[in-house]
Structures are given as C-alpha cells and as structure tokens.
Amino acid sequence: MVIQNIEHKGGLAGFLKSHGVYPTPQRLAIAEVMFECHQHLTADQLYDKVKVSTVVSVSRATVYNTMTLFSENGLVREIHADPTRVFYDSNTSRHHHFFNIDSGELIDFDADHYPAPPSTQLPDGTQLHSVDVVVRVRNNISTP
C-alpha cells in the first residue's frame, strides 16, 4: 500500500474514515486498487482494474462518484492534464507533472522547480490555495 503505516491505523477502512469517507465495500475495493502504489489513473482505467481485482460489484458511475468524493476529502489529487479526461493521483504530496501528449503518461517531478509565487504577487483579497503545474511534452520525432 502506498499509504504509510496503513495497517497500524485501522487499515484501509480506518484510513477512509479518518478522511471523512464511510468505507462501503465498493469504496474499499476502489481504494485498494487506487492506493496500491503511487499512480495516475483515470476513472475508466481504475474501473477496468477494479473489475478484474475484486468480487465486489462496482459500477462505472460508482467509480466516478467515489473518486470525486476521495478528491473532495483529500485522498487523491485531480490532475487536469488533458481536456478529455481527469487523472487521479494517489500521491497527494507537493509535486508537479509532466504530461506526455503522445503516450498519455503522467510523470511526477519535484515542485521546487516551479515554486509558488510570493504572496505579494497574489491578487488583493486572496490567499494561495494550491499550485498545480502540468508541463506538456511530446516524444522526439527522429529525422532520417
């Protein structure tokens, strides 16, 4: 599991509860797949993985709704790297992403490369909530 010490804090159900999420069998099945390692998955990719990894019946709509709930409760980060889909990131620590347009792959990189702007540069009456940087890259095209 990607969550450190999850076994010592009430397991996956305890982890969900500690974030205000009631652990239904479907949510537990989705969480088990999502948190098995640091990864970036769309709801459709997650649905496909959950279908083959559990005996619990989970609908596509349940996966979408659960990932929205997980995001709202800080369990995952939503990454909008592509206008046609949302990626869910199981790594909620401070970091940014490269998005390969050709392969659809998201790759983490250190947030120190693109730090947050100083508070003096923020619009009046606002405060910094978060900084999400997505750098879009393409595969090199080899020339003959």
C-alpha positions as a printed Julia matrix, in Angstrom:
144×3 Matrix{Float64}:
   0.0    0.0     0.0
   1.15   3.48   -0.81
  -0.27   4.85    2.44
   2.49   4.56    5.03
   1.58   2.64    8.19
  -1.96   1.99    6.96
  -2.03  -1.36    8.74
  -1.25   0.35   12.07
  -4.05   2.92   11.75
  -7.12   0.75   11.36
  -6.33  -0.49    7.86
  -7.84   0.9     4.7
 -11.27   1.34    6.34
  -9.69   3.37    9.13
  -7.8    5.47    6.6
 -11.02   6.29    4.73
 -12.85   7.09    7.98
 -10.03   9.38    9.1
 -10.71  11.42    5.94
 -14.47  11.54    6.46
 -15.3    8.78    3.97
 -17.62   5.97    5.04
 -15.94   2.68    3.94
 -18.54   0.8     1.87
 -17.42  -2.44    0.18
 -17.32  -0.63   -3.18
 -15.22   2.26   -1.84
 -12.85  -0.19   -0.18
 -12.44  -2.11   -3.45
 -11.71   1.13   -5.33
  -9.33   2.38   -2.62
  -7.44  -0.91   -2.57
  -6.61  -0.55   -6.26
  -6.02   3.21   -6.18
  -3.68   3.13   -3.2
  -1.67   0.02   -4.06
   1.12   2.34   -5.29
   1.7    5.94   -6.36
  -0.11   6.13   -9.68
  -2.11   8.33  -12.01
  -5.34   6.75  -13.21
  -8.45   7.98  -14.96
 -11.79   6.78  -13.59
 -12.13   4.47  -16.61
  -8.68   2.95  -16.04
  -9.5    2.49  -12.37
 -12.86   0.91  -13.21
 -11.13  -1.62  -15.5
  -8.61  -2.52  -12.78
 -11.27  -2.83  -10.07
 -13.43  -5.08  -12.27
 -10.69  -7.71  -12.5
  -9.32  -7.41   -8.97
 -12.39  -7.82   -6.75
 -15.52  -9.87   -6.32
 -17.43  -6.76   -5.21
 -19.71  -5.43   -7.93
 -18.73  -1.84   -8.76
 -20.35   0.25  -11.48
 -18.55   2.85  -13.59
 -20.75   5.55  -12.01
 -19.7    4.4    -8.54
 -16.04   4.75   -9.51
 -16.61   8.3   -10.82
 -18.6    9.29   -7.72
 -16.09   7.69   -5.36
 -13.13   9.43   -6.98
 -14.93  12.77   -6.69
 -15.53  12.0    -3.0
 -11.89  10.95   -2.5
 -10.72  14.15   -4.16
 -13.03  16.37   -2.1
 -11.72  14.71    1.07
  -8.03  14.99    0.2
  -7.33  11.32   -0.5
  -6.32  11.92   -4.14
  -5.47  14.88   -6.33
  -7.34  15.6    -9.53
  -4.97  16.35  -12.41
  -6.44  18.07  -15.47
  -3.65  17.37  -17.95
  -5.86  16.59  -20.91
  -9.16  18.29  -21.74
 -10.87  14.94  -22.37
 -10.14  13.23  -19.03
  -9.22  13.74  -15.41
  -6.38  11.79  -13.82
  -6.47  10.89  -10.14
  -3.12  10.94   -8.36
  -2.66   8.76   -5.28
   0.33  10.9    -4.29
  -1.05  13.96   -2.52
   2.32  15.36   -1.54
   3.59  18.59   -3.1
   4.75  17.82   -6.65
   4.08  18.66  -10.29
   3.67  16.68  -13.5
   4.99  16.16  -16.99
   2.21  15.01  -19.32
   3.31  13.19  -22.47
   0.74  14.16  -25.09
   1.74  11.23  -27.32
   1.6    8.45  -24.72
  -0.9    9.92  -22.24
   1.56   9.26  -19.41
   1.87  11.5   -16.35
   5.27  11.67  -14.63
   5.9   13.33  -11.27
   8.62  15.92  -10.76
   9.78  17.96   -7.8
   7.68  21.03   -7.03
  10.8   23.04   -6.17
  11.37  23.55   -9.93
   8.21  25.7   -10.08
   7.66  27.26   -6.66
   4.53  29.15   -5.67
   4.5   32.88   -6.32
   5.15  35.12   -3.32
   2.03  36.34   -1.53
   2.81  39.9    -2.67
   2.04  38.84   -6.25
  -1.39  37.37   -5.49
  -4.5   39.41   -6.33
  -5.72  41.6    -3.48
  -8.06  39.86   -1.08
  -6.86  36.34   -1.98
  -4.63  33.69   -0.49
  -2.78  30.84   -2.12
  -4.73  27.56   -2.11
  -2.52  25.31   -4.23
  -0.17  25.24   -7.2
  -0.61  22.56   -9.85
   1.85  22.66  -12.73
   1.44  20.38  -15.74
   4.21  20.58  -18.32
   3.09  19.06  -21.61
   5.76  17.25  -23.62
   5.87  15.24  -26.84
   8.05  12.37  -27.99
  11.04  13.38  -30.09
  10.49  12.93  -33.81
  13.53  11.3   -35.34
  14.64  12.56  -38.7
  16.26  10.25  -41.23
